[in-house]
Amino acid sequence: RSAFSGAAETVDAAAAAAFASGQPATPELKAQARQVVDALLASFSHLRDDSQQLGEPPLDEWLRHLGSLRLAAPFTAPPRAFLESATAAEELAPAPPVAALLAFYRAAGGPADVLVPLRGNIVPQETSSTHLLSAACWSHATVLLVPNARAVPTELIAGAGAFPNATYEQLFGHLLAITSLPPATLQAWQRDQRDSWVDGRSRTGRSGSFRQQLELGCYPFLATAEPATLSRLADERIVLLENGYSLERRPLEFIAPSRVFVDLSQGAPPHAYTLRDAVFAFSRFKLHALFDCPRSPSLAQIVSWMDEMHATAGEAPLDAAQLRSAAALADLAGLRVFYEAG
C-alpha cells in the first residue's frame, strides 16, 4: 500500500502543478497515471487483504487517501459555451470542483488533458452509455474515463469516495442548473455545433447540445427514479415546451410537470398545457406518468387562473393569446361544473 501511495503521490504532485498553472497534463503524465490505476486494479485483491499488508495503513484510510489524488481523466470536457465564458459558468452555478475545472479549461484556452481525483466523481460501471451519463450530471459530478471501468471493484470505488453511478441529488441538481440558465446562454450552447452529437460519428470530445443533453441524458435518467423521489421536482420548471425552442431569438420556455394535464385537448398558457405542448422526450420516457401529471385542472384552479388573468389585465383588453386561453379556461370551467353537478 505504501508503495502504491508513493507512486500515486508522484503523479498527483505533477498533475496538481499543471492544474494550478492552467497547463494540460502531458502524455507522459497521463501514461504514468494509467500505469498506477492499471496496477491498482490488477493487485487490488492482494492490497485489500490486511493479512498481507502488515505494518501498512488501514484499508479504509489508504483508499480515502488514494481517492484524493489526481489519477483519472474526465470522460469529456463540459460544453464549450461554459469553457469560453466565465459569465455562462457563473450562471450555471456548478458544484465547486466543477467550477474549478471550468476555470482550468478557460485558462488552458479550451478542452485540454487534465487529471482529477476519484473522490466525488463517477467511475461508471455501465460503459455503453457513458456519454449520456455525463450529459445528465456534469455540472455536479465529473464522469471519469477509467480503463476497464466495469472491472473496478465497488469496494475500491466506495472507499475512494467515488460513485458507480450518478446520485439523484447530482442528476436533479444538474437538471435544475441547466433549465434555469438564461435563454441567451441556452441558445448559444444549442447553436454551437462543436458539441453536438452527429448520427454515425464518434461522440468523443463532444458533450452534446443543450437539447441532446436534456432529452437524451437528463430525461432518461429521471425515468429511473421512483415517483416518490421525483415528487420534489413536480413544481420545478424542467419541462421544455416544444414550441418554446427556436434557432431564432425567441426564448426557450419551461414549465413545471404539475402544469401538464394529460387529458387536455387544448392548452391555456401560461396556466395549463397539454402533453403535446411538451417536448416528445417527456412523454416518450413516461415522465408524465412518473410525475403523476393531473388529468385535467380542478375547478378551483381554473377559477384562480381566471382571477389572476383579470387582475393582470386590469382595464386593458386581452390580447389574442390571452383571449384563447380565457376561452379554453371558460370551456373547462363549464365542463367541470356540468360533470360535478351531474
N, C-alpha and C positions, 0 to 999 in steps of 0.2 A: 504493500500500500504506500509506503513512504517513497519508494522508487517511482511509482506512478504519479504521486503528488509532485515530486520534483520535476519530472518531465512536463507535466501539465502546467506547473507554475512558470516554467521557462517559456512555453507557448503563450500563456496568459500575459506575461510581462511584455512581450513583444507586441501582442495584439492590443493591449491596453495603451501602449505608447503610440501605436499607429492610429488608434481610435481618437485619442486625445489631440493628436496633431492634424486630424482630418485626412490622413493618408490611407490609401487602400492597403489591405493585407496582401503581402507578396505571395506569389505562387509557392515559394519555399515554405513560408509560414503556414499556409493552408495545408500543404503536404505534411508538415510536422503535426498539425492538429489532427489530420486524418489518421496518421500513424498511431497517435496516442489513443484516439477513440477506437480504432480497429483493435488495438492490443487490449484495451479495456474490455471490449465485448468478448474477445476470444478468451480472456483469462478471468472473467467475472466469477465463474463458478469456484475458482480457486481463491480469488480475492475476497469473496463473501464468507468464506469458511474461517471462522475465528480460530479453529483449532490449528489452522495452517498459517496464522498470522500472529504468532506470539510476539509480544512486545510492540505491536503496531497499534495505531489509533483504532478506536472502536468503529465498527462499520458505519453506523449512522452519522457519526461525526465526520468520518472520511468522505462519505458521499455528499454531505452538505457542503463540505469544502470544495469538492470537485464541481458541484453544481454552480458555485460562484465564479468559476474560472471561464475565460473566453475560449471555448473549444469547438464551437459549432457555427456554421454559416446559416443565414436566413434562407428559406426556400426561394423567396423572391423579394425584391425591393417593393416598398409601397408605391402607389401611383405617382407618376411624375408631377402631377399637379401639386402634391404636398412636399415633394423634394425640392421644387424650384421656387416655392412661395412660402415665406415664413408666415405670411398672413393666413394662408389657407391652413397651414399646420396649426396655428393658434385657434382658428375657428373650429377645427376638428377636436381640440382638447383631448389628445390621446393620453394613454397611460404614460407615466414618467419615463420608463425605459424606452418606449416607442418614440416619445418626444426627443430623447437624446439621440436615438438612431436617425430620426429625420434631420436633426441638426448636423449629424455627421455627414449624411448624404449631401446636404446643401454645401457643407464645407468642402466636400470632395468633388463638387460640381455635378452630381447626379448619381445614378446607381454605381456602386463600387463594391469590391470584395471587402467583407468585414467579418469578424468573428464576434460572437455574442455568447453570454452564459447560457447554460441549460436552465437555470433557476427562473421560474416564472414564465417560461416559454413552452412550446409544444413539440414533443417528439412523436410524430403521427404514427399510430400503429396500423392504420389503413392508408396505404400509399397510392391507391388508384385515383383518389380524388383530392390529393394534397392541395392542388391549386384552388379548389373550391373551399376547402377548409381555411386556407389562408385568406381568401376573399371574404370569408364570413367573420373574421375576428382580428385582422391585422392591426387595428388601432389599439387593441387592448392586450394582445399577446402575439409574439412572433412565432410562426411555424418554422421549424428548423429542417435543414437539409442534412439528414443523418444517414450515413451508409447503412444499408440493411436495417432500416428502421423497424421493420416488422419483427426482427430478431432481438431487439433491445429488451432486456428483462424489465418487467413492470416494477420490480423492486428497485432497480437502478434508476428508473425514471422518477419514481416517487421519492426515493432517497435524495436525489439531486434537486428536488423541489420543482421538477418539470411536470408536465401534464401529458397523458397519452392522447388526449383529445381536448377540444375547447370546452370550457365550462359554460354553463348557461349565463353566468354573470358576464363572461367575456363576449359571448355571442350577442346578448341583449345590449351590452354596453356599446359594442361596435355598431349594431343596427341603429340605435338611438343617435350615435355620434354622426353617422353619415346622413341620416334622414333629417337631421337638424341643421345641416350646413346651409349657408345662404344659396339661393338659386343660381347666382352667378358662378359660384365655385363649383357647384354640381354640373352646370352646363360646360364650364371649361374642362372639367375632368372628362365628361362624356365625349366632348369633341376631340380629345387628344387620342389620336389613333395609335400612338406608340404603345399604349397599354391594352388595347383591345385584343381579345382572343379572336382569331380568324379560323373558320372551319377548315380542317385538314392541315393546319400548320401547327408548329410547336408552340406551346404556351410558356416555354422557358423565357424568363425575363419579362413576361407580361403579367401584370397583376389583375387585368380586367377593367373594362369601362365601368362607369357607375351602375348602369342598368344590369350589366352582366354580374357584377358583384352582388347587387341587391336580389336579382331574380334567380340566379343560378347558385349563389353562395348563401346569402342570409336566409331567404325564404325556405329553401330545402332543409337547412339545419334547424330552423324554427319548427319545422314539421316533425322533428324527432322528439320534441318536448311533450310532456303531459299537459293536458288542458289546464290543470290547476297551476302549473308552472307558468304558462303563458298568460294567465289572468292579469298579471301585473302590467301587461302591455296593452290591455284592451282599450284603454283611453289615450294611448300614445299615438302620435301622428306618424305611423310607419307604413301605411298603405299608399303606394303611389297610384294616382289616378291615371288611367290610360290616356285620357285626353289632356293630361297636365304636362306631358313631355313634348318638347318640340326642339328641333335644331335652330329654330328662330329664337327670338329673345323673350318669348313668353315664359313665365316662371314655372318651375315644377310645382306640383301641388300634392300634398299628402293629407290623408285623413286618418282618423282612428278606426280600428276594427269595429268599434261599437257604433260607428256611423254607417256601416254597411248592412243593408237589410236584404236578405236573400230572396224574399218573395215580391219585392217591389218590381213593377214593370216600368216605372218612370221615377227618376230621382227628383229630389227637391234641394239642390245645392243652395247654401253650404251646410244644410242640416241633415239630409238623408240621401244616400246613394245606393244604386243597385249594384249587384255583383258584377255586372258588365262594365261598370264605371272603373273598377279596379283593374290593375294590370292582370293579364291572364295567369301569371305565375301564382298569384294569391289564391285563386280557386284551383289551379292545377295541382297544387300541393295540399289541397283540402284545408287551408288555413281558416277559411270561414267556418268550417265545422269545428276545428280545434279551438278557435276563439269563441265558439258558440254565438256567432253573429245572430242578432234577433231576426225573426221572420219579417216583421213589419213594426212601425213605430206605435207606441201606445197613444191613446187619445190625449193623455196629459202631456206627452212630448210634443204632439202636434200643436196643441194649444199654446204651449210655452214658446215654440218656434214662431208661431204667427204673432204672438205678443211681441217677441223680440224683433221681428221684421217690421211691425208697426212702429215700435219705439225708435228703431234705427232710421226709418224713413221720415218720421215726423210729418210735416206738412207737404213734403216733396212727393211727387208721383213716383211710383215704382218703375224701374227700367224694365226692358224686355225680359232679361234673365230673371229678375225678381218676380215679375208677373207670372212667368212659367212656374216658378217654384211655389208661389202663392196658390196658383190654380191646382197644382199637384197636391199641396197640403190640404186644400179645401176638399178635394175629391177623397183623399184618405180619411179626413175627418168624417165626411158623410158616410163612407163605408163602415168606419168604426162605430158610429152612432147606430147605423142600421143593424149591424150584427150584434152589438151589445144589447140593443133594445129587443131584438128577436130572441 
